[in-house]
Amino acid sequence: MRWSSFNKGVFLVNCLAIIFNPKTKKILIGKMEPDPYVKKLTWSFPGGRPTYGRTPEESLKYEIRKKSNLKVKVKKLIFARIPPEKKEFLILYYYCETTNENVRSGEKFIEVRWIKPIEIKKYSTTSIDPYIMKFLKQLK
């Protein structure tokens, strides 16, 4: 498919989780294997593309489990954006919670790490929307 032939309305949907642990006040990020679609991407929120036959939330839980061995509660959809680096992507950001700290890297993650929400800029090599930054700052 040639994405350049479309000027609107066709997107690859990706669901990402901002996983917060209320006990430790930290969020989970993972270091990605090299991504063929976003070459600059290194650290990311866990997630993936929704699967046919599952809701986006069910797909998100499944992807998180594969990438980190973590069970989460999906609380709410907090934001949707089209990143400037990849205009054909539509990213849905969900707020999730867990009290489990025992994670391990899995599919497409070579490392996972709990960090303070305000530390995300130290790890990110792609743009972070100001709305997401504002949301992360209030997770204290």
BELDACOR-V563036 format. One record per residue. N is the residue number from 1. RES is the residue in one small letter. PHI is phi in whole degrees, -180 to 180 (NA if undefined). PSI is psi in radians with two decimals (none if undefined). BURIAL is I if it has 9 or more other ideal C-beta (glycine too) atoms within 8 Angstrom, else O. Layout:
# BELDACOR-V563036
n=N res=RES phi=PHI psi=PSI burial=BURIAL
n=N res=RES phi=PHI psi=PSI burial=BURIAL
This chain:
# BELDACOR-V563036
n=1 res=m phi=NA psi=2.33 burial=O
n=2 res=r phi=-96 psi=1.87 burial=O
n=3 res=w phi=-65 psi=-0.50 burial=O
n=4 res=s phi=-66 psi=-0.32 burial=O
n=5 res=s phi=-78 psi=-0.20 burial=O
n=6 res=f phi=-105 psi=2.39 burial=O
n=7 res=n phi=-107 psi=-0.15 burial=O
n=8 res=k phi=-168 psi=2.76 burial=O
n=9 res=g phi=87 psi=-0.07 burial=O
n=10 res=v phi=-122 psi=2.07 burial=O
n=11 res=f phi=-136 psi=2.66 burial=O
n=12 res=l phi=-90 psi=2.13 burial=O
n=13 res=v phi=-93 psi=2.34 burial=I
n=14 res=n phi=-130 psi=2.26 burial=I
n=15 res=c phi=-103 psi=2.18 burial=I
n=16 res=l phi=-119 psi=2.60 burial=I
n=17 res=a phi=-115 psi=2.24 burial=I
n=18 res=i phi=-93 psi=1.74 burial=I
n=19 res=i phi=-94 psi=2.04 burial=I
n=20 res=f phi=-111 psi=2.36 burial=I
n=21 res=n phi=-105 psi=1.87 burial=I
n=22 res=p phi=-62 psi=-0.45 burial=O
n=23 res=k phi=-71 psi=-0.77 burial=O
n=24 res=t phi=-96 psi=-0.25 burial=O
n=25 res=k phi=64 psi=0.61 burial=I
n=26 res=k phi=-123 psi=2.81 burial=I
n=27 res=i phi=-116 psi=2.77 burial=I
n=28 res=l phi=-101 psi=2.33 burial=I
n=29 res=i phi=-131 psi=2.79 burial=I
n=30 res=g phi=-131 psi=2.51 burial=I
n=31 res=k phi=-87 psi=2.14 burial=I
n=32 res=m phi=-83 psi=2.61 burial=I
n=33 res=e phi=-64 psi=2.80 burial=O
n=34 res=p phi=-53 psi=2.27 burial=O
n=35 res=d phi=-99 psi=2.15 burial=O
n=36 res=p phi=-69 psi=-0.36 burial=O
n=37 res=y phi=-92 psi=-0.60 burial=O
n=38 res=v phi=-129 psi=1.57 burial=O
n=39 res=k phi=-63 psi=-0.51 burial=O
n=40 res=k phi=-79 psi=-0.22 burial=O
n=41 res=l phi=-68 psi=2.26 burial=I
n=42 res=t phi=-123 psi=-1.31 burial=O
n=43 res=w phi=-91 psi=2.51 burial=I
n=44 res=s phi=-149 psi=2.80 burial=I
n=45 res=f phi=-73 psi=2.56 burial=I
n=46 res=p phi=-68 psi=2.65 burial=I
n=47 res=g phi=159 psi=-2.80 burial=I
n=48 res=g phi=171 psi=-3.04 burial=I
n=49 res=r phi=-80 psi=2.50 burial=O
n=50 res=p phi=-64 psi=2.65 burial=I
n=51 res=t phi=-103 psi=2.46 burial=O
n=52 res=y phi=-59 psi=2.40 burial=O
n=53 res=g phi=90 psi=-0.06 burial=O
n=54 res=r phi=-125 psi=2.66 burial=I
n=55 res=t phi=-72 psi=2.83 burial=O
n=56 res=p phi=-57 psi=-0.67 burial=I
n=57 res=e phi=-66 psi=-0.75 burial=I
n=58 res=e phi=-63 psi=-0.74 burial=I
n=59 res=s phi=-62 psi=-0.72 burial=I
n=60 res=l phi=-62 psi=-0.81 burial=I
n=61 res=k phi=-58 psi=-0.74 burial=I
n=62 res=y phi=-63 psi=-0.80 burial=I
n=63 res=e phi=-65 psi=-0.70 burial=I
n=64 res=i phi=-62 psi=-0.75 burial=I
n=65 res=r phi=-61 psi=-0.76 burial=I
n=66 res=k phi=-66 psi=-0.65 burial=I
n=67 res=k phi=-87 psi=-0.38 burial=I
n=68 res=s phi=-140 psi=-0.07 burial=I
n=69 res=n phi=62 psi=0.49 burial=O
n=70 res=l phi=-111 psi=2.39 burial=I
n=71 res=k phi=-97 psi=2.36 burial=O
n=72 res=v phi=-132 psi=2.84 burial=I
n=73 res=k phi=-106 psi=2.10 burial=O
n=74 res=v phi=-81 psi=2.02 burial=I
n=75 res=k phi=-88 psi=-0.88 burial=O
n=76 res=k phi=-168 psi=2.73 burial=O
n=77 res=l phi=-77 psi=2.20 burial=O
n=78 res=i phi=-110 psi=-0.37 burial=O
n=79 res=f phi=-168 psi=2.62 burial=I
n=80 res=a phi=-133 psi=2.44 burial=O
n=81 res=r phi=-151 psi=2.75 burial=I
n=82 res=i phi=-109 psi=1.94 burial=O
n=83 res=p phi=-70 psi=2.52 burial=I
n=84 res=p phi=-63 psi=-0.45 burial=O
n=85 res=e phi=-72 psi=-0.50 burial=O
n=86 res=k phi=-143 psi=1.56 burial=O
n=87 res=k phi=-67 psi=-0.22 burial=O
n=88 res=e phi=-90 psi=0.02 burial=O
n=89 res=f phi=-99 psi=2.47 burial=I
n=90 res=l phi=-120 psi=2.05 burial=I
n=91 res=i phi=-107 psi=2.20 burial=I
n=92 res=l phi=-103 psi=2.13 burial=I
n=93 res=y phi=-100 psi=2.19 burial=I
n=94 res=y phi=-113 psi=2.50 burial=I
n=95 res=y phi=-92 psi=2.21 burial=I
n=96 res=c phi=-129 psi=2.73 burial=I
n=97 res=e phi=-130 psi=2.68 burial=I
n=98 res=t phi=-153 psi=2.73 burial=I
n=99 res=t phi=-114 psi=0.05 burial=O
n=100 res=n phi=-89 psi=2.25 burial=O
n=101 res=e phi=-104 psi=-0.16 burial=O
n=102 res=n phi=-84 psi=1.69 burial=O
n=103 res=v phi=-119 psi=2.82 burial=I
n=104 res=r phi=-146 psi=2.62 burial=O
n=105 res=s phi=-70 psi=2.48 burial=I
n=106 res=g phi=-135 psi=-2.52 burial=I
n=107 res=e phi=-50 psi=2.16 burial=O
n=108 res=k phi=69 psi=-0.10 burial=O
n=109 res=f phi=-108 psi=2.22 burial=I
n=110 res=i phi=-95 psi=-0.22 burial=O
n=111 res=e phi=-159 psi=2.54 burial=O
n=112 res=v phi=-125 psi=2.62 burial=I
n=113 res=r phi=-151 psi=2.41 burial=I
n=114 res=w phi=-89 psi=2.25 burial=I
n=115 res=i phi=-134 psi=2.82 burial=I
n=116 res=k phi=-69 psi=2.45 burial=O
n=117 res=p phi=-53 psi=-0.64 burial=I
n=118 res=i phi=-73 psi=-0.16 burial=O
n=119 res=e phi=-83 psi=-0.06 burial=O
n=120 res=i phi=-58 psi=-0.61 burial=I
n=121 res=k phi=-64 psi=-0.48 burial=O
n=122 res=k phi=-67 psi=-0.44 burial=O
n=123 res=y phi=-102 psi=-0.45 burial=I
n=124 res=s phi=-77 psi=2.34 burial=I
n=125 res=t phi=-113 psi=0.05 burial=O
n=126 res=t phi=-123 psi=3.01 burial=I
n=127 res=s phi=-68 psi=2.52 burial=O
n=128 res=i phi=-118 psi=2.15 burial=I
n=129 res=d phi=-62 psi=2.47 burial=O
n=130 res=p phi=-56 psi=-0.58 burial=O
n=131 res=y phi=-63 psi=-0.73 burial=O
n=132 res=i phi=-66 psi=-0.72 burial=I
n=133 res=m phi=-61 psi=-0.74 burial=I
n=134 res=k phi=-63 psi=-0.75 burial=O
n=135 res=f phi=-62 psi=-0.78 burial=I
n=136 res=l phi=-64 psi=-0.65 burial=I
n=137 res=k phi=-65 psi=-0.48 burial=I
n=138 res=q phi=-85 psi=-0.04 burial=O
n=139 res=l phi=-87 psi=1.39 burial=I
n=140 res=k phi=-122 psi=none burial=O
